[in-house]
Amino acid sequence: MEERRHPSPAQIRAARALLDWSQQQLAARSGIGRRTVAAYEIGGDRVTEASITGMSDALMDAGISFSGPDQPEGVYRQGSGAKDRDGD
């Protein structure tokens, strides 16, 4: 099984910006605390793999794609976002 590469703190911030989500909205959708989101976004090394996976999964469920391991770091949004923007 191929190891999953986690998005970087910059990719998480960019993905939130594309969706117009606050840290609190991402935290709620990820099942983690807002302080955990904030800690990861500033490069915190004490954030668990499960928390990073939760953030990544929530963003991907909302239509975000992260670049692959052999590509430059990037974030992409698929589809329209009326549902994603209001947090429903």
N, C-alpha and C positions, 0 to 999 in steps of 0.2 A: 504494500500500500504506500502511495506517495505521501510524503509529509506535507501537511498544509502550511503554507506561508501566511503569517498574519500581516494585516495591513499595518503600516507604520503610523505613529502618532499624527504625522502630517496628513496621511491619507484619511484617517478618521475625521480630523478637523475639516478637510476638504469635502468629504462625503456629507457631513452634517450641513455644511454651507450649501451644497447642491440641493439638499432637501429642505433647507431653511429650518432645521431642527436646533433646539437648544441642547445644552448638555443634559438638562433634566429630561427632555423628551427621549433622547437616546438612552439614558439610564433606565427610564421606565420601560421602554421597549426591549431592553436588554436584560432586565431583571437584576440590575446592579445599582449601586448608589451613584449619585451625581459626582461625588468626590472621587470615585474610582475612574469615571470618565475623565474628569479634570486631571487627575494624576497621570493617566496614560497619555493624554494629549500634550503634557509638558515633558514627556519622556520618562515618566516614573518607571523604575525597574522592579517595583514591588507589586505590580498588577499581575494577577494570576492569569494563566493561559485560558482558564474557563471564562474569565471576565472579558478578555480580548476576543475570544470566540463568540461570546454573547453579543458584543458590540458589532462584530463583523457580520454575524448572522442577521441581526436586526436590520442593518444597513442593506445587506443583499436582499432581504425580504422586501425592502422598500424600493428595489430596482437599481441599487448601486452595484457596479462591478469594479473590481480592483484589477490592475494590470498583473500579468503573469510573472513568474520568476525570471524569465529571460527577456523582459521588457523594462523600459524605464518606468520608474514609479509613477502611477497614474490612478485616477478615479474617473469613472464614467457613470452616467445616469441613463437608464433605459425608460422609455415611456413618459407619459405626462404625470404630473405630481399633485393634482388637486387634493387627492386623498392623503398623500404623504405630508403635504404642507400643514394641514390643520391638525394632524396628530390622530385622526380617526383610524 
